[in-house]
């Protein structure tokens, strides 16, 4: 699939996600929830794009693993922000979530380079 079609598809997904969240949280005007859940849902979409990229890689494009990592980071930041909203400012759970995700990503990034050296 050409890159432009995936870009247009991603824009469409972002618009649909924002529209659904505005309908769900707009009346309460909970803008923090709208933005954080937008990050979570768009992070899930970026993970799906990584799967698409794994099936049809581009010669000079980002690798599927790189796209997957960005999707997980979007998911983690949005999830931590939403957990912070749900716990009403108790940032401990948000920091724990972010640190666990970053640690898992660091280990996952280091594993392929360790396999090549052996």
BELDAVEN-V996958 format. One record per backbone hydrogen bond with DSSP energy under -0.5 kcal/mol. NH is the residue of the N-H (numbers start at 1). CO is the residue of the C=O. E is the energy in kcal/mol with one decimal. If there is no record, write none. Layout:
# BELDAVEN-V996958
nh: (NH;NH)
co: (CO;CO)
e: (E;E)
This chain:
# BELDAVEN-V996958
nh: (5;6;7;8;9;10;11;12;13;14;15;16;17;18;19;20;21;22;23;24;25;26;29;29;30;31;34;35;36;37;38;39;40;41;42;43;44;45;46;47;48;49;50;51;52;53;54;55;56;67;68;69;70;71;72;73;74;75;76;77;78;79;80;81;82;83;84;85;86;87;88;89;90;91;93;94;95;96;97;98;99;100;101;102;103;104;105;106;107;108;109;110;111;112;113;114;115;116;117;118)
co: (2;2;3;4;5;6;7;8;9;10;11;12;13;14;15;16;17;18;19;20;21;22;25;26;25;29;30;31;32;33;34;35;36;37;38;39;40;41;42;43;44;45;46;47;48;49;50;51;52;63;64;65;66;67;68;69;70;71;72;73;74;75;76;77;78;79;80;81;82;83;85;84;87;89;90;90;91;92;93;94;95;96;97;98;99;100;101;102;103;104;105;106;107;108;109;110;111;112;113;114)
e: (-0.5;-1.4;-2.1;-2.3;-2.4;-2.5;-2.1;-2.2;-2.3;-2.4;-2.3;-2.3;-2.6;-2.4;-2.4;-2.5;-2.4;-2.3;-1.9;-2.2;-3.2;-1.8;-0.7;-1.2;-1.4;-1.3;-1.7;-2.4;-2.5;-2.5;-1.6;-2.0;-2.0;-2.7;-2.6;-2.1;-1.9;-1.7;-2.3;-1.8;-1.8;-2.4;-1.8;-1.5;-1.9;-2.8;-1.9;-1.2;-1.9;-1.9;-2.4;-2.4;-1.9;-2.2;-2.4;-2.4;-2.4;-2.3;-2.6;-2.7;-2.5;-2.4;-2.7;-2.3;-2.3;-2.6;-2.2;-1.8;-2.6;-2.4;-1.1;-2.5;-0.5;-1.3;-0.6;-0.5;-2.5;-2.4;-2.2;-2.4;-2.8;-2.3;-2.2;-2.6;-2.3;-2.5;-2.4;-2.2;-2.2;-2.6;-2.2;-1.7;-1.7;-0.7;-0.5;-1.6;-1.9;-1.5;-1.0;-1.0)
